[in-house]
Amino acid sequence: MQELCLLCLVVLAGLVQACPEPCECGEKYGFHIADCAYRDLQAVPSGFPANVTTLSLSANQLPSLPGGAFREVPRLQSLWLAHNEIRSVAAGALASLSQLKSLDLSHNLISDFAWSDLHSLSALQLLKMDSNELTFIPRDAFRSLRALRSLQLNHNRLHTLAEGTFAPLTALSHLQINDNPFDCTCGIVWFKTWALTTAVSIPEQDNITCTSPHVLKGTRLNRLLPLPCSAPSVQLTYQPSQDGAELRPGFVLALHCDVDGQPAPQLHWHIQTPGGTVEIASPNVGADGRALPGVLAASSRPRFQAFANGSLLIPDFGKLEEGTYSCLATNELGSAESSVNVALATPGEGGEDALGRRFQGKAAEGKVCYTVDNEVQPSGPEDNVVIIYLSRPRGPEAAAAAEGVSGKQPPGLLLLGQSLLLLFLASF
């Protein structure tokens, strides 16, 4: 019996010694508490007893939370980290705390947060992240928090919220999200509708206001007038005008992505060629076809030229350029995509270059295309082939070509002397 008592004393002494030196560990109301608040700590201490259920590290000087910071205390139910200097929470810092019910990260400087760690905290009921520097919340950030009752996101730097962000929070009863610099465009309209109809308590709604655009600055979100919003739509047109069309080597391939949507969608080209995949954020060239500043290109005129008006030009289409061309339009409300497959004809098939023949015929008739205020204008409503002349000096050969008396033209190449002709499709 004496040996058993001695063993118990040794175990208890070991538990006491296991508490990190700056902290105080004990038991209260059945909870094993480690109190490390107000200790001027600059890192999470090590050496906690594994049975700690409540850990307070508030009011210290912690600059960050590294991965595995709380691996020693997997039974934590409450973690208090308010009033530190935390700027980043690394992936894996919180993921091991599957029994956590209360997490307080308020009054820090957090701008970099591993949102994926929340996917492991399915028991969480209270999450305080107010008074930080958060600018973005992923759409699926709260997907596993079905037990969450209170969420505090006020006094951050949130500009918008992805639609459906709060949908997984089926137990939510309290949400604080005031005092954020919301951008009151189409992307926030859903939240206004949700906030007006939800049973969740949202206090201080007078302080949920617009910061931008300037004309709406200070407007309460719940008083925001309806906005003209629509998801993107795209229509891809091209020359020749049928899917899977065969082209001759040397053609100037012109595609045009007609985009609609509000707010104005961003256009992106995805090109799959035999040599690999090419991604282009449109535009990558100016109106003269030269690469824009900051665009990486092998020459001043990129192989694939994406213009601001939605047109994509491949000046010298060949075997290496055949493949699938897709335009993708994206705005705050969604995305849309359209694609076309383009293949090169084998030698000896298809006869004469029909497009070149049509152009030469128009030139012989004295019909030309011209520009007005940098916008392409056809010479007549029946013309659907538009030629844009780049800003290059015109020599005698170019002038002669414009008069329809140029020498023999190489098949499929739209070149007039020293003037490079860019071919676009215009629908009239």
Secondary structure, 3 states (H helix, E strand, C coil): CHHHHHHHHHHHHHHHHHCCCCCEEEEECCEEEEECCCCCCCCCCCCCCCCCCEEECCCCCCCEECCCCCCCCCCCCEEECCCCCCCEECCCCCCCCCCCCEEECCCCCCCEECHHHHHHCCCCCEEECCCCCCCCCCCCCCCCCCCCCEEECCCCCCCCCCCCCCCCCCCCCEEECCCCCEECCHHHHHHHHHHHHCCCECCCHHHCEEEECHHHCCCEHHHCCCCCCEEEEEEEEEECCCCCCEECCCEEEEEEEEEEEECCCEEEEEEEECCEEEEEECCCECCCCCECCCCCCCCCCCCCEECCCCEEEEEEECHHHCEEEEEEEEECCEEEEEEEEEEECCCCCCCCCHHHHHHHHHHHCCCCCEEECCEEECCCCCCCEEEEECCCCCCHHHHHHHCCCCCCCCCCCCEECCEEEEEEECCC
